[in-house]
Amino acid sequence: MSKIGLIIKREYTTRIRKKSFIVMTILGPLLFAGLLFGTIWITLNDQETYTVLISDPYGLVTEYRGEQDSTLVPRFPDQFKDNENVIYGFTEKTQKPEELKDGFYNIMIELDEITINDGKCNMYFDNFPSENIQGKLKNDLQESLERFRVVDSLKIDYEKYKRAKLDVSFAEINVNKLGEEDHTKERAVIGFVFAILIYMFIFMYGVQVMRGVLEEKTSRIVEVMVSSVRPFQLMMGKVVGIGLVGLTQFLIWVILSAVLATFGLNYFESHLVNGAAVLENGAVVANGMNQAAMAQSLMNNEAINWIFLINWPLMVGMFIFFFIGGFLLYASLFAAIGAAVDSDSDTQQFMLPVTLPLVFSYIVSAMLITNPESPIGNFFSIFPLTSPITIMVKTAIGNISVWHLISAMAALIVAFLFFIWLGAKIYRVGILSYGKKVSYKDLWKWIRQKN
Amino acid sequence: MKYAIQAEGINKTYGKYQALTNVSIDIPEGKIFGLLGPNGAGKTTFIRILNQIIEPDSGLIKFYGNPLQRSHVENIGYLPEERGLYKKMKVGEQCVYLAQMKGMKEKDALTELKMWFEKFEIQAWWDKKVEDLSKGMAQKIQFITTVVHKPKLLILDEPFSGFDPINAELIHNEMLRLRGEGTTIVLSTHDMGSVESLCDNIALINRSQVILSGSVAEVRDSFRTKTYTLKFEGTLLEFTIALGARFELMSNELINDMHTVTVRIKPEFKLNDLLKQVIPVVDILSAEEKVPSMHDIFVQSVLSFNEAQA
């Protein structure tokens, strides 16, 4: 085996055998899945119960239960239904907001005489309600007020009004791909997930390269090593070895995730089908209805078909190319940092210029989700320091020309060759320099220095 | 004479800093060569050039008669002053890896290493982690990894630092044995005692230049000052009168009625002439030439060179 092969092998095997690698590789997908389901679970379940007082002195949404019964009830029984998160109460008096603090209610919504015209009302709160809760409150109020306007003011049958009412939505169709809906946003999100993966791997394994170089330097093995191999071989051996560790971990994650996802989907499917069965039995509860709707949309091919609009072979190819290219580029810089300093704590001053473009490309990727054709996004999906991350979003959306891809790839190749060269220049001097705090000026000297 | 290394007119600068100035050093084959000099003189730079870790700005190096090239690293063993091992690796694994880096096949490396581990009686360490070794143990491992591939040229930078006397003796004897087998050894050290007991030739580098070189015998010869140490019984006054103008009394000491004096003789005279003068007046107990030690030669050369430059 060639010497660089031996170096790669050592870097690879010592890392693969580490307990931390094995633990992370197995726990990674579990953590990821846990995070995903945890977030969903939290948003669904972690809600306080709000007691909401509707103060309605003008009787816009409430009325007395009967002639002898002066209890206030909603005018339209479909609205203002209590659920596990919201309990409604009604009053016709105006209440002082201060009383909220110690009273039974923690939210008060005040309807006044203009509310019926402009839909505005004050919401007093002790605890700010979540988007979800606000949604329910607004929904209830809106429908009730609408009914009031339609039935009481315009004297139109509410059912007729509902039939007349229309929500406008777009089916997005790209003129270049007539005959199919585009689903740009959903695809962009998938691309963003890939972008995050590349971002994470470059960071995690780039820092490992830096640590590895620093360890060789501080343990003083490096001078023995460079008396046998060229510094460039040592650096590239480390970069490639660690890159392979990253790819290995990624592959295992993909396989494990696929297995987990299959199990997860099976589980969901059986539960959702139950929900649908409940619907057929006629025992419809609001909860069951939601599930049934979800189940139907999942079963309905069209709803999920957009996943196949993504050009997956291209996506996977791009992912591998930009993962490797981006890693080579950044890992050489991380290696140079590791070589330039004497201890972990000194790495900070050089980390910033390396992490900045990484973080920036993350931000641009997020922006591309809402604005896929942004010229800034287009530029940074070619600019090699940011392209490995941002281009994943564009590839997933598919609004990217062959020329765009080719120029991004070419730019990346040129850039990683340049940065490997630059990193190697700093590396070869840095690994043999001890005890001096290095400045950017020194780095510049090293770059220009002959061997 | 055959040479392992012939370095001619080597120059090396780091930015404005001149690390080596027109350095020419010839290292004879099969000998132990002492590379001496104060800290920062340029020894490490020269050693790194020999190891092709860095390249000289100008000058030529021949390795056993041929211009130094990349493949020669496999014929060189290098123990740097700043040395270490991969802490997380196992001892045996690490030794095999470093031997492979020097071009050995895994199988050959295992055979050779087994021999060395038996010789140093450290077989039990094979599966230990390097981080669990003491400093002395790690030094033994480092020495083994330096010599395991049977290099023709061995470069040892301060090999004895950190060793206890027992292990230092072990390394000392190994060096003599390897020389006996034809290995050329470059020894860079500040320990002048080991230079005297081991080295055949030396070069003294000071402020980037070679200021002294040659065989140890020649160098010491050139530093002889015709100074002799005499021990005698009698009176110092009569002894001093007998010396006259031809001989100069440098120092004297009286212990238990015995005088120990050092006397310098003018170039045109010999020890016999001195003895003829003093035998009549005192009882001579012994007389021997005061040969300069390598320590004295080192200090004297460096100081006089620095004075001349200042």
Contacts between the chains, C-beta under 8 A, distances in Angstrom:
chain1	res1	chain2	res2	distance
A	1	B	100	7.8
A	3	B	100	7.7
A	3	B	101	6.1
A	6	B	97	7.0
A	6	B	100	5.4
A	6	B	101	6.9
A	10	B	97	6.0
A	14	B	88	6.6
A	14	B	89	6.8
A	215	B	87	7.6
A	216	B	86	7.7
A	219	B	84	4.1
A	219	B	85	6.8
A	219	B	86	6.7
A	219	B	87	5.6
A	220	B	80	7.5
A	220	B	82	4.6
A	220	B	83	5.6
A	220	B	84	3.2
A	221	B	83	7.8
A	221	B	84	4.6
A	221	B	85	5.7
A	221	B	86	5.6
A	223	B	53	7.2
A	223	B	78	7.9
A	223	B	80	4.2
A	223	B	82	6.0
A	223	B	83	7.0
A	224	B	78	6.8
A	224	B	79	7.9
A	224	B	80	6.3
A	224	B	83	6.4
A	224	B	84	7.8
A	224	B	98	6.8
A	224	B	142	7.8
A	224	B	145	7.4
A	225	B	101	6.9
A	226	B	51	7.9
A	226	B	53	5.0
A	227	B	51	4.2
A	227	B	52	7.8
A	227	B	53	6.0
A	227	B	73	6.5
A	227	B	76	7.2
A	227	B	78	4.2
A	227	B	80	7.5
A	228	B	73	5.8
A	228	B	74	8.0
A	228	B	98	7.5
A	228	B	101	3.9
A	228	B	102	5.5
A	229	B	101	6.2
A	231	B	53	8.0
A	432	B	48	7.6
A	432	B	53	7.2
A	434	B	82	7.1
A	445	B	15	6.0
A	449	B	14	7.1
A	449	B	15	7.1
A	450	B	55	7.2
A	450	B	57	6.8
A	451	B	54	6.1
A	451	B	55	4.8
